[in-house]
Amino acid sequence: MFANFRNDTNIVFYSKIDAWLVVVIALASVLTIGTCGTLCMEAQNSSSSESMLFAILFLSFEIALFLLIADAFIRCRYIFKEDYLYMQSGIFIRIKIPYKNIKSFCESNNVLSAPACSIDRIKIVYENEKTKKEYFTLVSPRDKQGFSETLSIFIGQNK
């Protein structure tokens, strides 16, 4: 039924996810939620409505933040469209890079923030269409070789 609404001709590569990064985020979440639980218990013992409200709001914020981070990990992918490379990471990060604007790409271990869930990355250098300045983004596909080969093909077809 939904096949008519999907374009299954797109080539999709999902992000590689480093185990150490998952452990760090999980530990930070557990510690934060544990701290919130402690705050809730202390607020309940002190019968302070402001303390309880703060603890509940803080816990709600932390749970929402954890869900946003988890969504960014789960939906981090790179989609080869007909004219551009589309990158998505969660609900906020969406990047479109036309193949004709890609200048080069190479392997990288750069730790800068990027739509990538691993430090084993590929650096893509491209020219912004509006400003004509060079920028770069980092991606971490599970299949780096397949991604690189596919990117080379699409760049060659669109030059």
N, C-alpha and C positions, 0 to 999 in steps of 0.2 A: 504494500500500500504506500509506504513512504519512499519507495525507490524512485518515484518520479520527482521527488523534491531534492534528492541528493545527487551530487555530481561525483560518481565513483571513479571518474577518470583522473582525479587528482592523485598525486603521489604524496603520501604522508610519512614523515619520519618522526617518531616520538623521541623525547629527550631521554638521555641517559641520566639516571639518578644515582649519585654517590651515596653509599650506605652511611658514611660518616656524617654527611649533611642531614640525613634523616634522623640519625641518633641525636645530633646536637639540637635539632628543632624539637624532637620528641622530649628530650630532657628539659629543655627550656619551658616547654608547655606544661609538663608534669610539675616542675618546680613552681611555676607561676600559678597553676590551678591549686596546688597544695597550699601555697601562701594565701590564696584567696579563701580557701576552706578554713585555714587557721584564723584569718580575719573575720570570717562569718561566725566561727565559734566564739571568738573573743567578744564580738559585737553582741552576740546572743547572751553571753554571760554578763555583760555590762549593761544590758537592757537599753542601750543607746540606739535610737532609731536612725540617727545620722550615720553612725558607724556601720550599722547593718545595711543601710542604703548604699553607702560607699562600697562596701564589700561586694554587694550584689551587682552593682554597676561595673565594678572592676572585673569581676568574674565574667559578666556578660561580654564586656569588651574583649577580654582575653580569649574567650571561646570563639567570638566572631573573627578575631585576628587569626587564630589557629585554623579556622575553616577557610579563610582567604588564602593562607599560605598553603594549606593542603590542596586547595583548588588549583593554585599556580603550579604545583608539582604534578598533579594528575593530568591537567590539560595543557601541559607544555609540549607543543608540537610545531613542526615546520611543514608547511604544505606547499608543494610546487603547483602553482596555478599556471594558466597558459602564458601570461605575460609578466608575472611577478612571483617572488617568494613571499609567502605569508607566514608570519610567526605569531603564535598565540601562547600566552602563559597566563592562565587564570582569566578573570573577567576584565582586568584592567589593561594588560599589555597586548597590543595588537600592532604589528609592524608589517608594512608592505614595502618591499624593495623590488622595483622593476629590474629584470635581468639586464636590460641595456645599461643600467646605472652601476652595475657591479664592476669594480675595477680589478679586484683580486680577492683571493681567499687562501688561507693557510692554517695549519695547525697552531694552536695556542694553548697556554696554560694560565692565561691572564685571569685574575680573580675578581675583576671588576663586575659590578652588578650587570646582569644580562638575562634575557629569556633562556637561561640554561641552568640545569640542575646538577651539573657536574663541572669539575675543573678541567676535564679532558674535552677541550673545545676546538671549534673552528672559528677563526676571525674572518669576517666578511667586510671588506672595505668597499664602500659605495659612495656615489655622489648624490647629494640631496638635489632633487629636481628644482626646488624653489630657490635655495640659496647658492647652489652650484659649489658648495663646500664639500670636502671629503669627510665622511664619518665612518665609523665601524660599529659592528654589533658582533656579539659572541653567541654561538649556538653550540649545543652539545648533543648531537644525534647519537642514538645507540649504535647505529651502523655508520661510522664516520666515512669509511671508504665508499659505501653505496651512496651516501649523501653527496660526497665530493664529486663522484662520477656523474650523478644526476644533475648536480649544479653546473658542472662543466658542459653537459649536453644542452641544458636550457640556456646557458649564457651564449653558447655557440649558435644556437637557433635564433636568438634575439639580437644579435649584433648587426 
